[in-house]
């Protein structure tokens, strides 16, 4: 057992990283349950394609509204306590949602408000959590630590969570949300065990607008991070258009039921798990720039393939390949950013990245809802294919900057005692 623990979580990564990983696994299992249960709850409340897409929008909107402020707080306050506080709030909202569903007092408006509040709390929790790793782990170990976090994320959030959420939903519509509340609460307890030291927070107080502007300026001036944010924004616009109606695509066009919808996410997670496990071998053979080029080409072709098929036997392998791409891309982009960004700017630059990420999802989900309502459920996928293809041609040459991102950093992060 000790050898297995050492293999999964090497001692060199520190005790603090083990607490962080355990917290991540707990919270991500809860969030994975909600990946299936949330859309299923919405779809059971309304069959309006626009309202289904709107449910995705209200979960993607908070990072756009509050992401930059979350970044400022992450760089100013005690990061550990901030994560604990917002996770406690998130758990409380989930308990109230579960009670509303149990008592039959959860119309679509209540569900949308609850999803918005949970997503708002996640903005502050996720942004702050992303700043903890560079404090806990040495710079040269960031890639190894991120792979382990991503592997856990894929395993519990994408692989185990959605089918469990679908099963719990069929057993009792309130059960997934009560379970998620318990798991998020456990995650808060685990992260409270961290000991970060003085460098985990920035005490200096300057106007919030100044702090936000500093993060924006740094991002714009750093070629690799700027390219990442722009690419993520555009590709999440196209992705958001298609995935905002994924529950309708899976249940109606592919003919899969509620549990089958959970299977779609599970198949993608299996691909993601394969991608994260093979990440080290891949990056030894393929440059980061070329890796991102290949990944974006895969994503572009994914949309076209899904738009063209009505067969689950064709679509499920496509979701598998897309899952591998998504988590290889995610591991690469977060490692590039963490290596490049100075410790005192981690929260704000991460927030700029989150605004790009969710800004694209918000715009895309709005476009997807309108297209699906007027032109059918495949229209968002055709839009995603066309938009991705055009941008990929435009950004192809710029992706070479990504490979040299960490050469521009002005401040290395070093590990602190756990």
Order of alpha helices (4+ residues) and beta strands (2+ residues): alpha-alpha-alpha-alpha-alpha-alpha-alpha-alpha-alpha-alpha-alpha-alpha-alpha-alpha-alpha-alpha
